[in-house]
Amino acid sequence: MIKCVIFDLDGLMIDSERAVRKMYVEVARELGFELDEEFFTGIIGSTKKAAQAQFDRFPLLQKNMASITKKRKEIVYNEIDNNPDFYHNHL
């Protein structure tokens, strides 16, 4: 009898770093600017303070969090739908 199921999707079923990068690139382009590599190295795997320092460099991102949240959901759901192993029954 199964008593516990653990879900660890990050890096296994979903490449969140790639999804986050794609999301920010798309939102920035929609807002009319490009993000540099420093932005991504400053937010991925960093402290909240270090990430905030990168967002401070791009105030338009902060002003458009609703667009960012919507885009992130679209990209993550798309990645799930396009991963044939995601729905595979492993039990």
A tleap script that builds the chain and sets N, CA, C and O, in Angstrom:
source leaprc.protein.ff14SB
mol = sequence {
  NMET ILE LYS CYS VAL ILE PHE ASP LEU ASP
  GLY LEU MET ILE ASP SER GLU ARG ALA VAL
  ARG LYS MET TYR VAL GLU VAL ALA ARG GLU
  LEU GLY PHE GLU LEU ASP GLU GLU PHE PHE
  THR GLY ILE ILE GLY SER THR LYS LYS ALA
  ALA GLN ALA GLN PHE ASP ARG PHE PRO LEU
  LEU GLN LYS ASN MET ALA SER ILE THR LYS
  LYS ARG LYS GLU ILE VAL TYR ASN GLU ILE
  ASP ASN ASN PRO ASP PHE TYR HIE ASN HIE
  CLEU
}
set mol.1.N position { 0.833 -1.180 0.000 }
set mol.1.CA position { 0.000 0.000 0.000 }
set mol.1.C position { 0.885 1.254 0.000 }
set mol.1.O position { 1.804 1.378 0.810 }
set mol.2.N position { 0.598 2.157 -0.901 }
set mol.2.CA position { 1.341 3.418 -0.971 }
set mol.2.C position { 0.828 4.343 0.118 }
set mol.2.O position { -0.367 4.626 0.193 }
set mol.3.N position { 1.745 4.818 0.967 }
set mol.3.CA position { 1.364 5.715 2.056 }
set mol.3.C position { 1.789 7.151 1.799 }
set mol.3.O position { 1.301 8.079 2.443 }
set mol.4.N position { 2.691 7.323 0.865 }
set mol.4.CA position { 3.207 8.673 0.635 }
set mol.4.C position { 3.654 8.802 -0.817 }
set mol.4.O position { 4.245 7.885 -1.388 }
set mol.5.N position { 3.369 9.926 -1.383 }
set mol.5.CA position { 3.832 10.249 -2.726 }
set mol.5.C position { 4.545 11.586 -2.639 }
set mol.5.O position { 4.000 12.553 -2.106 }
set mol.6.N position { 5.751 11.642 -3.158 }
set mol.6.CA position { 6.530 12.878 -3.137 }
set mol.6.C position { 6.632 13.403 -4.556 }
set mol.6.O position { 6.998 12.673 -5.478 }
set mol.7.N position { 6.309 14.662 -4.720 }
set mol.7.CA position { 6.408 15.314 -6.017 }
set mol.7.C position { 7.591 16.266 -6.005 }
set mol.7.O position { 7.599 17.248 -5.262 }
set mol.8.N position { 8.578 15.979 -6.816 }
set mol.8.CA position { 9.718 16.872 -6.983 }
set mol.8.C position { 9.872 17.090 -8.482 }
set mol.8.O position { 10.603 16.364 -9.155 }
set mol.9.N position { 9.181 18.089 -8.990 }
set mol.9.CA position { 9.147 18.326 -10.430 }
set mol.9.C position { 10.340 19.125 -10.926 }
set mol.9.O position { 10.751 18.985 -12.078 }
set mol.10.N position { 10.893 19.956 -10.064 }
set mol.10.CA position { 11.912 20.903 -10.486 }
set mol.10.C position { 13.192 20.194 -10.914 }
set mol.10.O position { 13.860 19.540 -10.113 }
set mol.11.N position { 13.511 20.339 -12.177 }
set mol.11.CA position { 14.721 19.737 -12.720 }
set mol.11.C position { 14.519 18.309 -13.206 }
set mol.11.O position { 15.310 17.802 -14.002 }
set mol.12.N position { 13.476 17.670 -12.735 }
set mol.12.CA position { 13.213 16.301 -13.144 }
set mol.12.C position { 12.163 16.274 -14.250 }
set mol.12.O position { 12.408 15.753 -15.338 }
set mol.13.N position { 11.012 16.829 -13.967 }
set mol.13.CA position { 9.925 16.867 -14.938 }
set mol.13.C position { 9.842 18.216 -15.641 }
set mol.13.O position { 9.415 18.300 -16.792 }
set mol.14.N position { 10.245 19.249 -14.953 }
set mol.14.CA position { 10.184 20.603 -15.505 }
set mol.14.C position { 11.535 21.266 -15.281 }
set mol.14.O position { 12.054 21.264 -14.164 }
set mol.15.N position { 12.093 21.824 -16.320 }
set mol.15.CA position { 13.340 22.582 -16.198 }
set mol.15.C position { 12.962 24.019 -15.862 }
set mol.15.O position { 12.778 24.847 -16.754 }
set mol.16.N position { 12.848 24.308 -14.566 }
set mol.16.CA position { 12.340 25.620 -14.159 }
set mol.16.C position { 13.292 26.754 -14.522 }
set mol.16.O position { 12.844 27.863 -14.812 }
set mol.17.N position { 14.595 26.495 -14.509 }
set mol.17.CA position { 15.526 27.565 -14.878 }
set mol.17.C position { 15.291 28.008 -16.315 }
set mol.17.O position { 15.263 29.204 -16.606 }
set mol.18.N position { 15.124 27.056 -17.198 }
set mol.18.CA position { 14.870 27.389 -18.599 }
set mol.18.C position { 13.526 28.101 -18.748 }
set mol.18.O position { 13.404 29.062 -19.508 }
set mol.19.N position { 12.522 27.620 -18.014 }
set mol.19.CA position { 11.192 28.236 -18.081 }
set mol.19.C position { 11.217 29.666 -17.556 }
set mol.19.O position { 10.602 30.556 -18.143 }
set mol.20.N position { 11.926 29.888 -16.454 }
set mol.20.CA position { 12.027 31.238 -15.881 }
set mol.20.C position { 12.755 32.163 -16.844 }
set mol.20.O position { 12.326 33.294 -17.072 }
set mol.21.N position { 13.843 31.686 -17.402 }
set mol.21.CA position { 14.610 32.496 -18.357 }
set mol.21.C position { 13.740 32.873 -19.559 }
set mol.21.O position { 13.695 34.035 -19.961 }
set mol.22.N position { 13.057 31.887 -20.123 }
set mol.22.CA position { 12.206 32.135 -21.288 }
set mol.22.C position { 11.110 33.140 -20.951 }
set mol.22.O position { 10.817 34.037 -21.741 }
set mol.23.N position { 10.514 32.985 -19.787 }
set mol.23.CA position { 9.438 33.871 -19.373 }
set mol.23.C position { 9.916 35.313 -19.263 }
set mol.23.O position { 9.271 36.224 -19.783 }
set mol.24.N position { 11.041 35.523 -18.589 }
set mol.24.CA position { 11.541 36.891 -18.433 }
set mol.24.C position { 11.973 37.496 -19.765 }
set mol.24.O position { 11.752 38.683 -20.005 }
set mol.25.N position { 12.584 36.698 -20.628 }
set mol.25.CA position { 12.988 37.195 -21.951 }
set mol.25.C position { 11.762 37.638 -22.738 }
set mol.25.O position { 11.764 38.713 -23.337 }
set mol.26.N position { 10.713 36.813 -22.740 }
set mol.26.CA position { 9.503 37.158 -23.492 }
set mol.26.C position { 8.820 38.399 -22.932 }
set mol.26.O position { 8.407 39.275 -23.692 }
set mol.27.N position { 8.697 38.481 -21.610 }
set mol.27.CA position { 8.046 39.651 -21.004 }
set mol.27.C position { 8.861 40.910 -21.271 }
set mol.27.O position { 8.299 41.952 -21.609 }
set mol.28.N position { 10.178 40.823 -21.123 }
set mol.28.CA position { 11.026 41.996 -21.372 }
set mol.28.C position { 10.883 42.464 -22.817 }
set mol.28.O position { 10.778 43.664 -23.072 }
set mol.29.N position { 10.878 41.534 -23.757 }
set mol.29.CA position { 10.720 41.913 -25.170 }
set mol.29.C position { 9.373 42.575 -25.417 }
set mol.29.O position { 9.281 43.545 -26.169 }
set mol.30.N position { 8.321 42.046 -24.780 }
set mol.30.CA position { 7.003 42.665 -24.915 }
set mol.30.C position { 7.004 44.091 -24.366 }
set mol.30.O position { 6.261 44.949 -24.843 }
set mol.31.N position { 7.844 44.336 -23.358 }
set mol.31.CA position { 7.940 45.668 -22.755 }
set mol.31.C position { 8.947 46.560 -23.481 }
set mol.31.O position { 9.084 47.740 -23.159 }
set mol.32.N position { 9.655 45.985 -24.468 }
set mol.32.CA position { 10.540 46.783 -25.306 }
set mol.32.C position { 11.994 46.852 -24.894 }
set mol.32.O position { 12.695 47.792 -25.268 }
set mol.33.N position { 12.465 45.870 -24.127 }
set mol.33.CA position { 13.884 45.863 -23.780 }
set mol.33.C position { 14.393 44.432 -23.664 }
set mol.33.O position { 13.612 43.480 -23.643 }
set mol.34.N position { 15.710 44.295 -23.589 }
set mol.34.CA position { 16.359 42.992 -23.472 }
set mol.34.C position { 16.998 42.865 -22.092 }
set mol.34.O position { 17.437 43.855 -21.507 }
set mol.35.N position { 17.043 41.656 -21.588 }
set mol.35.CA position { 17.715 41.380 -20.324 }
set mol.35.C position { 19.111 40.840 -20.607 }
set mol.35.O position { 19.318 40.111 -21.577 }
set mol.36.N position { 20.063 41.202 -19.758 }
set mol.36.CA position { 21.431 40.726 -19.930 }
set mol.36.C position { 21.675 39.478 -19.079 }
set mol.36.O position { 20.866 39.128 -18.219 }
set mol.37.N position { 22.795 38.822 -19.334 }
set mol.37.CA position { 23.134 37.594 -18.610 }
set mol.37.C position { 23.295 37.854 -17.113 }
set mol.37.O position { 23.009 36.979 -16.296 }
set mol.38.N position { 23.745 39.034 -16.759 }
set mol.38.CA position { 23.909 39.392 -15.344 }
set mol.38.C position { 22.583 39.277 -14.592 }
set mol.38.O position { 22.553 38.881 -13.427 }
set mol.39.N position { 21.492 39.626 -15.266 }
set mol.39.CA position { 20.176 39.521 -14.638 }
set mol.39.C position { 19.900 38.074 -14.234 }
set mol.39.O position { 19.489 37.809 -13.105 }
set mol.40.N position { 20.128 37.141 -15.159 }
set mol.40.CA position { 19.808 35.739 -14.892 }
set mol.40.C position { 20.738 35.118 -13.856 }
set mol.40.O position { 20.283 34.370 -12.990 }
set mol.41.N position { 22.014 35.412 -13.931 }
set mol.41.CA position { 22.922 34.867 -12.922 }
set mol.41.C position { 22.636 35.474 -11.555 }
set mol.41.O position { 22.965 34.884 -10.526 }
set mol.42.N position { 22.025 36.649 -11.547 }
set mol.42.CA position { 21.694 37.300 -10.284 }
set mol.42.C position { 20.396 36.837 -9.653 }
set mol.42.O position { 20.179 37.065 -8.463 }
set mol.43.N position { 19.517 36.185 -10.428 }
set mol.43.CA position { 18.237 35.759 -9.850 }
set mol.43.C position { 18.126 34.252 -9.661 }
set mol.43.O position { 17.423 33.795 -8.761 }
set mol.44.N position { 18.805 33.481 -10.490 }
set mol.44.CA position { 18.652 32.025 -10.422 }
set mol.44.C position { 19.608 31.466 -9.375 }
set mol.44.O position { 20.826 31.617 -9.472 }
set mol.45.N position { 19.028 30.823 -8.379 }
set mol.45.CA position { 19.822 30.207 -7.324 }
set mol.45.C position { 20.465 31.193 -6.373 }
set mol.45.O position { 21.441 30.858 -5.702 }
set mol.46.N position { 19.938 32.393 -6.304 }
set mol.46.CA position { 20.547 33.406 -5.443 }
set mol.46.C position { 19.627 33.760 -4.283 }
set mol.46.O position { 18.504 33.265 -4.183 }
set mol.47.N position { 20.122 34.614 -3.422 }
set mol.47.CA position { 19.325 35.065 -2.287 }
set mol.47.C position { 18.262 36.050 -2.756 }
set mol.47.O position { 18.341 36.595 -3.857 }
set mol.48.N position { 17.279 36.266 -1.911 }
set mol.48.CA position { 16.219 37.221 -2.239 }
set mol.48.C position { 16.807 38.620 -2.429 }
set mol.48.O position { 16.377 39.361 -3.313 }
set mol.49.N position { 17.777 38.973 -1.611 }
set mol.49.CA position { 18.408 40.297 -1.693 }
set mol.49.C position { 19.149 40.466 -3.023 }
set mol.49.O position { 19.047 41.513 -3.663 }
set mol.50.N position { 19.886 39.448 -3.431 }
set mol.50.CA position { 20.628 39.519 -4.697 }
set mol.50.C position { 19.668 39.582 -5.883 }
set mol.50.O position { 19.901 40.323 -6.838 }
set mol.51.N position { 18.588 38.801 -5.816 }
set mol.51.CA position { 17.598 38.828 -6.894 }
set mol.51.C position { 16.925 40.193 -6.967 }
set mol.51.O position { 16.700 40.720 -8.056 }
set mol.52.N position { 16.605 40.765 -5.810 }
set mol.52.CA position { 15.962 42.078 -5.794 }
set mol.52.C position { 16.861 43.136 -6.419 }
set mol.52.O position { 16.374 44.055 -7.077 }
set mol.53.N position { 18.163 43.014 -6.218 }
set mol.53.CA position { 19.109 43.964 -6.823 }
set mol.53.C position { 19.015 43.924 -8.344 }
set mol.53.O position { 19.154 44.957 -8.999 }
set mol.54.N position { 18.780 42.746 -8.910 }
set mol.54.CA position { 18.633 42.637 -10.360 }
set mol.54.C position { 17.308 43.236 -10.827 }
set mol.54.O position { 17.256 43.919 -11.850 }
set mol.55.N position { 16.245 42.978 -10.079 }
set mol.55.CA position { 14.947 43.561 -10.439 }
set mol.55.C position { 14.984 45.084 -10.342 }
set mol.55.O position { 14.310 45.774 -11.107 }
set mol.56.N position { 15.762 45.601 -9.411 }
set mol.56.CA position { 15.889 47.057 -9.270 }
set mol.56.C position { 16.498 47.684 -10.523 }
set mol.56.O position { 16.255 48.856 -10.812 }
set mol.57.N position { 17.280 46.914 -11.261 }
set mol.57.CA position { 17.879 47.410 -12.503 }
set mol.57.C position { 16.849 47.521 -13.627 }
set mol.57.O position { 17.062 48.254 -14.593 }
set mol.58.N position { 15.737 46.799 -13.506 }
set mol.58.CA position { 14.707 46.766 -14.546 }
set mol.58.C position { 13.338 47.044 -13.921 }
set mol.58.O position { 12.541 46.122 -13.747 }
set mol.59.N position { 13.061 48.296 -13.585 }
set mol.59.CA position { 11.815 48.629 -12.887 }
set mol.59.C position { 10.549 48.265 -13.664 }
set mol.59.O position { 9.499 48.051 -13.056 }
set mol.60.N position { 10.627 48.190 -14.990 }
set mol.60.CA position { 9.440 47.799 -15.756 }
set mol.60.C position { 8.986 46.379 -15.421 }
set mol.60.O position { 7.795 46.075 -15.485 }
set mol.61.N position { 9.931 45.513 -15.065 }
set mol.61.CA position { 9.553 44.158 -14.668 }
set mol.61.C position { 8.716 44.195 -13.396 }
set mol.61.O position { 7.698 43.510 -13.289 }
set mol.62.N position { 9.153 44.997 -12.442 }
set mol.62.CA position { 8.429 45.087 -11.173 }
set mol.62.C position { 7.026 45.634 -11.373 }
set mol.62.O position { 6.092 45.229 -10.682 }
set mol.63.N position { 6.879 46.546 -12.311 }
set mol.63.CA position { 5.578 47.162 -12.561 }
set mol.63.C position { 4.638 46.236 -13.323 }
set mol.63.O position { 3.442 46.511 -13.419 }
set mol.64.N position { 5.164 45.147 -13.862 }
set mol.64.CA position { 4.363 44.245 -14.695 }
set mol.64.C position { 4.326 42.825 -14.142 }
set mol.64.O position { 4.385 41.859 -14.904 }
set mol.65.N position { 4.232 42.696 -12.839 }
set mol.65.CA position { 4.243 41.371 -12.221 }
set mol.65.C position { 3.048 40.514 -12.650 }
set mol.65.O position { 3.167 39.291 -12.719 }
set mol.66.N position { 1.908 41.130 -12.936 }
set mol.66.CA position { 0.745 40.350 -13.389 }
set mol.66.C position { 1.055 39.667 -14.719 }
set mol.66.O position { 0.709 38.502 -14.915 }
set mol.67.N position { 1.706 40.389 -15.633 }
set mol.67.CA position { 2.095 39.806 -16.925 }
set mol.67.C position { 3.115 38.695 -16.732 }
set mol.67.O position { 3.065 37.665 -17.404 }
set mol.68.N position { 4.038 38.916 -15.808 }
set mol.68.CA position { 5.079 37.926 -15.538 }
set mol.68.C position { 4.461 36.649 -14.986 }
set mol.68.O position { 4.808 35.551 -15.422 }
set mol.69.N position { 3.553 36.784 -14.033 }
set mol.69.CA position { 2.903 35.617 -13.448 }
set mol.69.C position { 2.110 34.850 -14.500 }
set mol.69.O position { 2.169 33.621 -14.548 }
set mol.70.N position { 1.378 35.561 -15.331 }
set mol.70.CA position { 0.593 34.918 -16.394 }
set mol.70.C position { 1.505 34.188 -17.373 }
set mol.70.O position { 1.238 33.044 -17.742 }
set mol.71.N position { 2.579 34.847 -17.793 }
set mol.71.CA position { 3.510 34.244 -18.752 }
set mol.71.C position { 4.186 33.014 -18.149 }
set mol.71.O position { 4.388 32.016 -18.840 }
set mol.72.N position { 4.535 33.082 -16.875 }
set mol.72.CA position { 5.193 31.946 -16.224 }
set mol.72.C position { 4.269 30.730 -16.228 }
set mol.72.O position { 4.706 29.619 -16.526 }
set mol.73.N position { 3.005 30.934 -15.900 }
set mol.73.CA position { 2.049 29.826 -15.915 }
set mol.73.C position { 1.933 29.232 -17.311 }
set mol.73.O position { 1.924 28.012 -17.469 }
set mol.74.N position { 1.843 30.089 -18.324 }
set mol.74.CA position { 1.735 29.608 -19.705 }
set mol.74.C position { 2.931 28.745 -20.079 }
set mol.74.O position { 2.774 27.669 -20.657 }
set mol.75.N position { 4.124 29.220 -19.748 }
set mol.75.CA position { 5.343 28.507 -20.137 }
set mol.75.C position { 5.472 27.193 -19.378 }
set mol.75.O position { 5.819 26.172 -19.971 }
set mol.76.N position { 5.199 27.205 -18.077 }
set mol.76.CA position { 5.304 25.972 -17.291 }
set mol.76.C position { 4.258 24.959 -17.749 }
set mol.76.O position { 4.579 23.784 -17.922 }
set mol.77.N position { 3.020 25.390 -17.946 }
set mol.77.CA position { 1.982 24.466 -18.415 }
set mol.77.C position { 2.323 23.918 -19.792 }
set mol.77.O position { 2.086 22.741 -20.066 }
set mol.78.N position { 2.876 24.755 -20.661 }
set mol.78.CA position { 3.280 24.311 -21.991 }
set mol.78.C position { 4.394 23.273 -21.892 }
set mol.78.O position { 4.409 22.295 -22.640 }
set mol.79.N position { 5.326 23.492 -20.965 }
set mol.79.CA position { 6.416 22.537 -20.802 }
set mol.79.C position { 5.881 21.195 -20.298 }
set mol.79.O position { 6.357 20.139 -20.714 }
set mol.80.N position { 4.904 21.238 -19.413 }
set mol.80.CA position { 4.287 20.003 -18.923 }
set mol.80.C position { 3.580 19.285 -20.071 }
set mol.80.O position { 3.756 18.081 -20.260 }
set mol.81.N position { 2.787 20.026 -20.831 }
set mol.81.CA position { 2.033 19.420 -21.932 }
set mol.81.C position { 2.937 18.843 -23.010 }
set mol.81.O position { 2.560 17.878 -23.674 }
set mol.82.N position { 4.118 19.410 -23.196 }
set mol.82.CA position { 5.029 18.952 -24.243 }
set mol.82.C position { 6.031 17.914 -23.756 }
set mol.82.O position { 6.926 17.522 -24.506 }
set mol.83.N position { 5.895 17.465 -22.516 }
set mol.83.CA position { 6.786 16.442 -21.982 }
set mol.83.C position { 6.030 15.114 -21.964 }
set mol.83.O position { 5.185 14.905 -21.093 }
set mol.84.N position { 6.316 14.211 -22.910 }
set mol.84.CA position { 5.555 12.964 -23.001 }
set mol.84.C position { 5.693 12.081 -21.767 }
set mol.84.O position { 4.811 11.265 -21.501 }
set mol.85.N position { 6.767 12.222 -21.014 }
set mol.85.CA position { 6.965 11.400 -19.824 }
set mol.85.C position { 6.231 11.930 -18.602 }
set mol.85.O position { 6.138 11.241 -17.587 }
set mol.86.N position { 5.714 13.135 -18.689 }
set mol.86.CA position { 5.086 13.741 -17.520 }
set mol.86.C position { 3.868 12.952 -17.062 }
set mol.86.O position { 3.646 12.798 -15.861 }
set mol.87.N position { 3.087 12.455 -17.995 }
set mol.87.CA position { 1.864 11.743 -17.652 }
set mol.87.C position { 2.055 10.228 -17.591 }
set mol.87.O position { 1.092 9.481 -17.417 }
set mol.88.N position { 3.288 9.786 -17.733 }
set mol.88.CA position { 3.578 8.356 -17.714 }
set mol.88.C position { 3.299 7.788 -16.326 }
set mol.88.O position { 3.671 8.396 -15.322 }
set mol.89.N position { 2.660 6.651 -16.262 }
set mol.89.CA position { 2.338 6.007 -14.992 }
set mol.89.C position { 3.568 5.257 -14.494 }
set mol.89.O position { 3.933 4.222 -15.051 }
set mol.90.N position { 4.202 5.772 -13.454 }
set mol.90.CA position { 5.407 5.146 -12.906 }
set mol.90.C position { 5.107 4.231 -11.725 }
set mol.90.O position { 6.028 3.659 -11.141 }
set mol.91.N position { 3.847 4.087 -11.368 }
set mol.91.CA position { 3.507 3.247 -10.204 }
set mol.91.C position { 3.285 1.815 -10.615 }
set mol.91.O position { 2.992 0.969 -9.770 }
savepdb mol mol.pdb
quit
